[in-house]
């Protein structure tokens, strides 16, 4: 009986580690692509997690988009490290609501403004294709 009791903590720790790896692999994304279709009037986000499982989610109707903007989130530092700001790309709707596009943030303001200009030119220029893709790293 004493031998079985020695394995119980090991089994519990192993299960905890496996659960942490599963949750981390399912909720962190290695690739996110925004796909907008003008004829269907919809923008979708395609996400691929670390286990190569993809999911597709309808994000917003193109007719509801007022502007493309960003919002800032300040991450506090501690006694040894200074905090920083991260920027999230977002759609601003006609109802003045912000909808986050990518789960991954930008740390450089210039990279963020370049992404906003690139996405605006693809979305609001009428001469472009009916369907276009936009990746976070463009």
Residue pairs with C-beta under 8 A, 6 or more apart in sequence:
24 50
25 49
25 50
25 51
26 49
26 50
26 51
26 53
27 49
28 49
28 50
29 47
29 48
29 49
29 50
29 103
29 104
30 48
30 49
30 50
31 46
31 47
31 48
31 135
32 45
32 46
32 47
32 48
32 102
32 103
32 104
32 135
32 136
33 45
33 46
33 133
33 134
33 135
34 43
34 44
34 45
34 46
34 59
34 101
34 102
34 119
34 133
34 134
34 135
35 43
35 44
35 45
35 46
35 131
35 132
35 133
35 134
36 42
36 43
36 44
36 62
36 122
36 123
36 131
36 132
36 134
37 43
37 44
37 130
37 131
38 62
38 130
38 131
39 130
39 131
41 61
41 62
41 63
42 58
42 59
42 60
42 61
42 62
43 58
43 59
43 60
43 61
43 62
43 65
43 91
44 56
44 57
44 58
44 59
45 56
45 57
45 59
45 101
45 102
46 54
46 55
46 56
47 54
47 55
47 56
47 57
47 103
48 54
49 55
59 91
59 99
59 101
60 91
60 93
60 99
62 123
64 93
64 94
64 95
65 91
65 92
65 93
65 94
65 123
66 92
66 93
66 94
66 96
67 91
67 92
68 89
68 90
68 91
68 92
68 116
68 119
68 120
68 123
69 90
69 91
69 92
69 98
69 116
70 87
70 88
70 89
70 90
70 106
70 112
70 116
71 87
71 88
71 90
71 98
71 100
72 85
72 86
72 87
72 88
73 85
73 86
73 87
73 88
73 105
74 83
74 84
74 85
75 83
75 84
75 85
75 86
76 83
77 83
77 84
84 107
85 107
86 105
86 106
86 107
87 105
87 106
87 107
87 109
87 112
88 100
88 101
88 102
88 105
88 106
89 100
89 101
89 102
89 106
89 112
89 115
89 116
89 119
89 136
90 98
90 99
90 100
90 101
91 98
91 99
91 101
92 98
93 99
102 136
104 136
106 112
106 115
115 136
115 138
118 134
118 138
119 134
122 128
122 132
122 134
123 132
